[in-house]
């Protein structure tokens, strides 16, 4: 008897409609300005989770709470209106010359060794990729053929034409510049270090 657990089938999702909806509900100048502000200071391996976590929480903050941060296994946000679970992965979408990359590549999850299967048993409804230069999405049906298993991780390498654009930072150049000037003294690392010292001082 075959006891292997098969991946859950995804919902039938109108991905173009979802992308258009998110383009209207997310404050992109604020999102991209925050990503740019923190990208330079959060580039150490130990900062990877902090950077990703900030962007996941930013989706909630800059969508007026709609894309609620849930931080669960295999999903980071939940769309409270469309009732969709979202997994967000930070990755570059543009080349140094500003062209779309040929592939959208991301590390989806760490594995426990070679026994892992090249699939996701409980996939999210929406997979969102991007960061400083833009945001794109796809559903699991689109993602699945482009999953790859390495020795220690499940990754994806999706042809760019297979994902659906929500927005690119280049669409908001002037607004982002204004935000960057207004927030140039905002230092996330310094604020975090100050908070940590204040916390530790409670135990002195």
DADA-V302879 format. One record per helix or strand. SS is the DSSP state (hx for helix, st for strand). FROM is the first residue (numbers start at 1). TO is the last residue. Records with the same first field share a line. If there is no record, write none. Layout:
SS: FROM-TO + FROM-TO
//
This chain:
hx: 15-25 + 28-39 + 45-61 + 140-144 + 160-162 + 169-182 + 188-201
st: 67-72 + 75-79 + 84-90 + 94-94 + 100-100 + 103-110 + 126-130 + 134-138 + 147-149 + 153-159 + 164-168
//
